[in-house]
Amino acid sequence: MLKRLLRSWSTLGCLLALTLPPNSRQEEHGKLLLVSFDGFRWDYINRVPTPNFDAVMKEGVQVERVVNTFITKTLPNHYTLVTGLHAESHGVVANEMFDMHLNRSFSMEGQSAYEPRWWEEAVPLWVTNQRAGGRSGAAMWPGSDVEIRGVYPTHYVPYNASVPFQSRVEKLLSWFSGPEPIDFGVLYWEEPDESGHNLGPESPLLDVVIADIDDKLGFLREELKRAGLYDDINLIVTSDHGMTQLSSEKIIELDSYVSRDLYTWVDKSPVVGIIPKEGSFDEVYTSLLNANPNLYVYKREDIPDHYHYRHNDRIMPILLEAREGWTIVQNKTRKFMLGNHGYNNTLASMHPVFVARGPAFRSGYVKSTMHSVDLYPLMCHILGVPPLPNNGSLASVQDLLEEALTETPSPPPTPRPLVPSRPKDPSHAWVVGLLLGTTLVVFFLFIFVKQVTLKQLPTLPLSNREISQPLLYEELRL
């Protein structure tokens, strides 16, 4: 009797599992941790011993050159990494912006950085991951402490540059190891960008900073091992841009060519947006067009196609771009930096580092080049998340993967800037599925109890069969 009952309950459990909707079942996908060391140029690993970067490359893959997106600054490129979109498509076109429709200014260092409207022309991967049923954690990644499309990361910490790297790592690993573990994490560290600006990338003093970054990567690796996560998590270590050396001899003073009363400028060198005052467009443009051979001047509609930096209203009517190593100022009273980025994204000095390891990646493989927009579809593939329309191509980076794809993925459609919208109400299909499943279970349980009870009742004479049915109903009511 007991064995028969257990077998029957097992059968009922299987039936219940089959009746539940597919989304309610947990599917095993890869875990992923994306780390950005701001301003870590691709060739820094060749300047000083970097045993931890070397170990990751030996265990996994390296991409020698990553062509990032224009402009090569912090916010545009960090948002590109998690959306797969060029700046003109995701809308974060600079560290400082002006939106003519909103008549509002944005600065990465001000409270405007926390306003969702500046970020909602695109959807970052942590939002997509969570809508697909995953969980995400963010430690200081640009934009991750903003409510985007009504969603925050499952776990996040508000940006605070004073929080040590070790604390950020410990927080992330607690989320990966928690009772409801995350499957996607992003981690940001401000160096060596800050030192690159202050010292210049050619300074020998920067070698100490690079070695310290390698030590921090070593700390991350050891903590992953200590937590028993090292062999399970796919680790990607990259950056947003590189850095180039500046010179006090390479200065472009706009006051020498045009009156500042005729325009307003947006963002800082080496790419400056110009808003001419009403009726002054032609004068400002003509005055700057041939002012300096180291200054490129574009009307927005004439910005080169390969920059993918034209089709967004947050790109100003006139764009100034300095030649590599040159600085645009209004006058020389401004503080001078020894290193900077933001230049043409085809320049080697602007390219970031890229190494990765983990169960999804090959071992000891070196790829010559990739585009930063290709990282997004690669991460979606690892996480098992359907990618949103993006400018990248999984086919371009599938050779980094341990297992070849069964079929070559087709490039995604070229996206248009996304219109901010409220998140859709969650589907009620799972409720219907649950009700149907419960109904079936109750039905089978009823039949089972009926049959078992009948077999346990004493056999009655045929002439008294009518009496047996009322007895059975009474037993079922007990």
C-alpha positions in Angstrom: 0.0 0.0 0.0 2.7 2.5 1.0 4.8 1.7 -2.1 1.8 2.2 -4.3 1.1 5.5 -2.6 4.6 6.8 -3.1 4.7 5.7 -6.7 1.4 7.5 -7.3 2.6 10.7 -5.6 5.8 10.6 -7.7 3.7 10.4 -10.8 1.5 13.3 -9.7 4.7 15.4 -9.0 5.9 14.8 -12.6 2.5 15.7 -13.9 2.6 18.9 -11.9 6.1 19.8 -13.2 4.9 19.3 -16.8 1.9 21.5 -16.4 3.9 24.5 -15.0 4.8 27.1 -17.6 8.4 26.9 -19.0 9.5 30.2 -17.4 8.9 28.8 -14.0 11.7 26.2 -14.4 15.2 27.3 -13.7 17.5 26.8 -16.6 21.3 26.5 -16.1 23.1 29.3 -17.9 26.6 30.7 -17.4 27.5 33.1 -14.6 29.3 36.3 -15.7 31.4 39.0 -14.1 32.3 42.0 -16.1 35.1 44.2 -14.7 36.3 47.6 -16.0 39.5 49.2 -14.9 38.9 52.8 -16.2 41.5 54.0 -18.7 43.5 50.8 -18.8 45.1 50.9 -22.3 45.7 47.7 -24.2 49.5 47.9 -24.0 49.9 48.6 -20.3 50.2 44.9 -19.7 53.5 45.0 -21.7 55.1 47.8 -19.6 55.6 46.0 -16.2 55.2 42.4 -15.0 51.5 41.6 -14.8 51.3 38.0 -13.6 47.6 38.1 -12.9 46.7 39.4 -16.4 49.1 36.8 -17.8 47.4 34.1 -15.8 43.9 35.0 -17.1 45.3 35.1 -20.7 46.9 31.7 -20.3 43.7 30.2 -18.8 41.4 32.0 -21.3 41.5 34.5 -24.1 43.0 37.9 -25.0 42.0 40.4 -27.6 44.9 42.6 -28.5 42.9 45.6 -29.8 39.4 46.5 -29.0 38.0 49.3 -31.2 35.7 51.2 -28.8 33.0 53.7 -29.7 33.3 57.4 -30.4 33.6 59.5 -28.4 36.2 57.5 -26.3 35.1 58.8 -22.9 33.9 57.1 -19.8 30.1 57.2 -19.9 29.5 56.6 -23.6 31.8 53.6 -23.6 30.6 52.0 -20.4 27.0 52.2 -21.7 28.1 50.7 -25.0 29.6 47.7 -23.2 26.3 46.9 -21.5 24.0 47.8 -24.5 25.9 46.9 -27.6 25.0 50.3 -29.0 27.0 53.1 -30.4 26.6 56.4 -28.6 24.2 57.9 -31.2 21.9 54.9 -30.5 22.0 54.6 -26.7 21.9 58.4 -26.2 24.7 58.8 -23.6 26.8 60.8 -26.1 29.3 62.4 -23.7 30.2 62.9 -20.1 28.5 66.2 -20.3 25.5 66.7 -22.5 22.7 69.2 -23.4 19.3 68.1 -24.5 17.6 70.8 -26.6 14.2 69.2 -26.3 14.4 69.0 -22.5 16.3 72.3 -22.3 18.4 70.5 -19.6 22.1 69.8 -19.1 23.7 66.6 -17.9 27.0 66.1 -16.1 28.4 62.8 -14.9 29.5 64.6 -11.7 26.1 66.2 -10.9 22.7 65.1 -9.7 21.4 65.0 -13.3 23.4 61.7 -13.7 20.7 60.0 -11.6 17.8 61.2 -13.8 16.4 58.2 -15.8 15.6 60.3 -18.8 19.2 60.5 -19.8 19.7 56.7 -19.9 16.4 55.4 -21.2 17.1 55.6 -24.9 18.6 52.1 -24.3 18.3 49.2 -22.0 21.4 47.9 -20.2 22.1 44.2 -19.8 21.2 44.0 -16.1 17.6 45.1 -16.9 17.3 42.6 -19.7 18.8 39.8 -17.6 16.3 40.4 -14.8 13.4 40.6 -17.2 14.5 37.2 -18.4 14.4 35.8 -14.9 18.0 36.3 -13.9 19.5 38.4 -11.0 22.1 41.1 -11.3 24.6 42.9 -9.1 26.4 46.1 -9.7 29.3 47.6 -7.8 29.8 51.3 -9.0 29.3 50.6 -12.7 28.3 53.9 -14.4 24.5 54.1 -14.6 23.8 51.1 -12.4 22.5 53.2 -9.6 19.8 54.8 -11.8 16.3 53.5 -12.2 16.2 52.6 -16.0 12.9 51.6 -17.5 11.6 51.3 -14.0 14.3 48.8 -12.9 17.4 48.8 -10.7 19.9 46.0 -10.6 18.7 43.3 -8.1 21.6 44.4 -5.9 23.7 47.5 -6.3 25.6 50.1 -4.3 25.3 53.8 -5.0 28.4 55.3 -6.5 31.0 56.3 -4.0 34.6 56.7 -5.3 35.9 56.4 -1.7 34.8 52.7 -1.4 37.9 50.5 -1.7 38.3 48.0 -4.5 38.4 45.1 -2.0 35.1 46.2 -0.5 33.5 46.2 -3.9 34.8 42.7 -4.7 33.6 41.4 -1.3 30.1 42.8 -1.9 29.8 41.3 -5.4 31.0 37.9 -4.3 28.5 37.9 -1.4 25.8 38.4 -4.1 27.1 35.6 -6.2 27.2 33.3 -3.1 24.0 34.3 -1.5 20.8 32.3 -1.0 19.4 33.8 -4.2 22.7 34.2 -6.1 23.1 36.6 -9.0 24.2 35.3 -12.4 25.5 38.6 -13.8 27.7 41.2 -12.0 29.5 44.4 -13.1 32.4 45.9 -11.2 34.1 49.3 -11.8 37.3 50.8 -10.6 38.5 54.4 -11.3 42.1 53.6 -12.0 44.4 53.9 -13.9 42.3 56.7 -15.5 42.8 59.2 -12.8 46.6 58.7 -12.6 46.8 58.7 -16.4 45.2 62.2 -16.5 47.5 63.5 -13.8 50.8 61.8 -14.7 50.4 61.2 -18.4 50.6 57.7 -19.9 54.3 58.1 -20.7 55.3 58.8 -17.1 57.4 56.1 -15.4 55.3 56.8 -12.3 52.3 55.2 -14.0 54.1 51.8 -13.9 53.4 51.6 -10.2 49.7 52.2 -10.8 49.6 49.5 -13.5 51.3 47.0 -11.1 48.7 47.9 -8.5 45.9 47.2 -10.9 47.4 43.7 -11.5 47.5 43.2 -7.8 43.8 44.1 -7.6 43.0 41.6 -10.3 45.0 39.1 -8.2 42.9 39.8 -5.2 39.7 39.3 -7.2 41.0 35.9 -8.5 42.0 34.7 -5.0 38.6 35.8 -3.6 36.8 33.9 -6.4 38.8 30.8 -5.5 38.2 31.2 -1.8 34.5 31.4 -2.5 34.6 28.3 -4.7 33.4 30.4 -7.7 36.6 30.6 -9.8 35.8 27.6 -12.1 32.1 28.5 -12.4 32.2 32.2 -13.3 33.1 33.6 -16.6 35.4 36.6 -15.9 35.8 39.4 -18.4 38.3 42.2 -17.7 38.3 45.2 -19.9 38.1 49.0 -20.0 36.3 51.9 -21.6 39.2 53.6 -23.4 43.0 54.2 -23.4 45.0 57.3 -22.8 47.4 59.6 -24.8 50.1 62.0 -23.7 49.4 65.8 -23.9 51.8 68.7 -24.2 51.5 72.3 -23.2 52.8 73.1 -26.6 49.7 71.6 -28.3 46.9 73.9 -27.3 44.0 75.2 -29.5 42.6 78.4 -28.0 39.1 79.1 -29.3 39.2 82.7 -28.1 41.9 83.3 -30.8 39.4 82.5 -33.5 35.8 83.3 -32.4 34.2 85.4 -29.8 32.8 83.2 -26.9 29.7 85.6 -26.9 28.6 83.9 -30.1 28.3 80.3 -28.8 27.9 78.0 -25.9 30.2 74.9 -25.6 29.3 71.5 -24.2 31.6 68.9 -22.8 35.4 69.3 -22.7 38.4 68.5 -24.9 39.2 66.8 -27.1 35.7 66.7 -28.5 33.6 69.8 -27.9 30.0 70.5 -28.9 29.2 74.0 -30.0 25.8 75.6 -29.8 25.9 78.9 -31.8 23.7 81.7 -30.5 20.7 82.5 -32.7 21.8 83.9 -36.0 25.5 83.1 -35.4 25.8 79.6 -36.9 27.5 80.6 -40.2 29.9 83.0 -38.5 30.9 80.5 -35.8 31.3 77.7 -38.3 33.3 79.7 -40.8 35.5 81.2 -38.1 36.5 77.8 -36.9 36.6 75.7 -40.1 40.1 76.5 -41.1 41.3 78.1 -37.8 43.9 75.5 -36.9 45.2 72.5 -38.8 45.0 70.3 -35.7 41.3 71.1 -35.3 38.6 69.2 -37.2 35.3 71.1 -37.5 32.0 69.3 -38.5 28.4 70.3 -38.9 26.5 67.5 -37.2 25.2 66.2 -40.5 28.8 66.0 -41.9 30.3 64.0 -39.1 32.1 60.9 -40.7 29.9 57.8 -40.9 32.4 55.5 -39.3 32.1 57.5 -36.0 28.4 56.4 -35.7 28.0 59.8 -34.0 25.4 61.8 -35.9 21.9 60.6 -35.4 21.0 61.9 -32.0 19.7 65.3 -31.0 22.1 65.4 -28.0 25.0 65.8 -30.5 25.5 69.5 -30.9 25.0 71.4 -34.3 28.8 71.9 -34.6 31.4 69.4 -33.4 35.0 70.2 -32.8 37.6 67.3 -32.6 41.2 67.8 -31.8 44.0 65.8 -33.4 45.6 63.2 -31.1 47.6 64.9 -28.3 46.1 68.3 -28.8 43.8 70.1 -26.3 40.9 72.5 -27.0 40.4 75.3 -24.5 38.7 78.7 -24.6 41.9 80.2 -23.1 44.9 78.9 -21.3 43.6 79.7 -17.8 42.1 76.3 -17.5 43.9 73.5 -15.6 46.1 71.5 -17.9 46.2 67.7 -17.8 49.2 65.5 -18.9 47.0 62.7 -20.3 43.6 62.5 -21.9 41.2 60.4 -24.0 38.2 61.0 -26.1 40.0 61.1 -29.4 39.3 59.2 -32.7 38.4 55.6 -31.7 40.6 54.2 -34.5 43.7 55.4 -32.7 45.7 52.7 -31.0 46.2 54.9 -27.9 42.4 54.9 -27.4 42.0 51.1 -27.3 41.4 49.3 -24.0 42.6 46.0 -22.6 40.5 42.8 -23.0 41.1 39.4 -21.3 38.6 36.8 -20.3 38.5 33.3 -18.8 35.9 30.8 -17.6 33.9 27.7 -18.7 32.5 29.6 -21.8 35.9 30.6 -23.1 38.8 28.9 -24.9 42.2 28.6 -23.3 45.3 30.3 -24.4 43.7 31.9 -27.4 44.6 35.3 -28.8 42.4 37.3 -31.1 43.8 40.3 -33.0 40.8 42.7 -32.8 37.2 43.1 -32.0 34.7 46.0 -31.6 33.4 46.9 -28.1 29.8 46.6 -29.4 30.4 42.9 -30.0 30.8 42.3 -26.3 27.1 42.7 -25.6 25.8 39.8 -27.8 28.6 37.7 -26.5 27.5 38.3 -22.9 23.9 37.7 -23.8 24.9 34.3 -25.3 26.8 33.3 -22.1 23.9 34.3 -19.9 21.3 32.7 -22.2 19.5 36.0 -22.5 17.9 37.1 -25.8 19.8 40.3 -26.9 17.9 43.4 -27.7 18.7 45.1 -31.1 22.3 46.2 -31.1 25.2 47.3 -33.3 27.3 44.2 -32.4 27.7 40.8 -33.9 28.1 37.5 -32.1 29.5 36.0 -35.2 32.5 38.4 -35.0 33.5 37.1 -31.6 32.3 33.5 -31.5 35.9 32.2 -32.0 36.5 33.3 -28.3 34.0 30.6 -27.1 35.1 27.1 -26.0 32.2 25.5 -27.9 31.6 26.5 -31.4 28.0 27.7 -32.1 25.9 25.2 -33.9 25.0 27.8 -36.5 26.4 31.1 -37.4 24.2 33.8 -35.8 22.9 36.5 -38.2 23.9 40.1 -37.4 21.2 41.9 -35.4 19.2 44.6 -37.1 20.6 48.1 -36.9 18.8 49.7 -34.0 17.2 53.1 -34.0 17.4 55.3 -30.8 14.9 53.7 -28.4 11.9 55.7 -27.2 11.6 55.7 -23.4 8.6 53.8 -22.3 7.1 52.3 -19.1 7.9 48.7 -18.4 5.1 46.4 -19.7 2.9 44.7 -17.2 4.1 41.2 -16.4 2.4 38.4 -18.3 -0.4 36.5 -16.5 0.2 33.3 -18.5 2.0 31.7 -15.6 -1.1 32.2 -13.4 -3.3 30.3 -16.0 -0.7 27.6 -16.3 -0.5 27.2 -12.5 -4.4 27.0 -12.2 -4.6 24.4 -15.0 -1.8 22.4 -13.4 -3.4 22.4 -10.0 -6.7 21.4 -11.4 -5.1 18.4 -13.1 -3.3 17.4 -9.9 -6.5 17.6 -7.9 -8.4 15.5 -10.5 -5.7 12.7 -10.6 -5.6 12.8 -6.8 -9.4 12.3 -6.6 -9.2 9.3 -9.0 -6.3 7.8 -7.1 -8.0 8.1 -3.7 -11.2 6.7 -5.1 -9.4 3.6 -6.5 -7.4 3.0 -3.4 -10.4 3.3 -1.2 -12.5 0.9 -3.3 -9.8 -1.7 -3.1 -9.6 -1.4 0.7 -13.4 -1.8 1.2 -14.8 -5.2 2.0 -16.5 -7.0 -0.9 -20.2 -6.6 -0.7 -22.9 -8.9 -2.2 -24.1 -7.8 -5.6 -27.6 -7.2 -4.2 -26.2 -4.6 -1.8 -24.0 -2.7 -4.4 -26.2 0.4 -4.1 -25.2 0.7 -0.4 -21.4 0.9 -1.3 -21.6 4.2 -3.1 -23.0 6.3 -0.2 -20.3 4.8 2.0 -17.6 5.8 -0.4 -18.8 9.4 -0.5 -19.0 9.6 3.3 -15.4 8.4 3.5 -14.2 11.1 1.1 -15.8 13.7 3.3 -13.7 12.7 6.3 
